[in-house]
Amino acid sequence: MKKFLPLLFIIVVLYGCVDCGPQQELTVGINFHREKDSLHLNQVYALGALDQQIFNKQTEDFNNSRLFLTLAFPISLLADSTTYVFEFENRTDTLTLFYQRDFYYKKDCGFVVDTKRPARSEDSKSTFSKVNVSYDSYLMEKVTFTGGTGGNGINVDVTL
């Protein structure tokens, strides 16, 4: 009986788990496909962001990567869009992401924030050659012992 008590405790705890969403600033995952492109990124920043320090580490990661790279940039919760500026050695590219902010009350969590596909027809504007945006909730659909499913948020595939 003593052997089953810890197992029962774990099952009860997992059954009672509720995903209340991210406990920090929401971020967008930007996947860069740079198979033949060896551009050096001098700087990246978000227009209107109060703190640009997060972008310094991301710039370093971009320059140290070879083929495929995913960077995580914060999105603005003050507006339904965020514009990023990428300054390379020989060119400057912009990427504006559109989304719809969703603030609501969730039982056992209080007020949570999430995003979803924008009501407008376009999901981005960019000077990159190809951009594909996918939207998922930031809240996990199902919480499991190993983490859960869903909760990926906004992801962008960019071809330089």
JORAKA-V827468 format. One record per helix or strand of 3 or more residues. SS is the DSSP state (hx for helix, st for strand). FROM is the first residue (numbers start at 1). TO is the last residue. If there is no record, write none. Layout:
BEGIN
ss:SS from:FROM to:TO
ss:SS from:FROM to:TO
END
This chain:
BEGIN
ss:hx from:2 to:15
ss:st from:27 to:33
ss:st from:41 to:46
ss:hx from:53 to:64
ss:st from:68 to:74
ss:st from:81 to:88
ss:st from:92 to:98
ss:st from:100 to:106
ss:st from:110 to:116
ss:st from:124 to:126
ss:st from:130 to:135
ss:st from:140 to:142
ss:st from:154 to:159
END
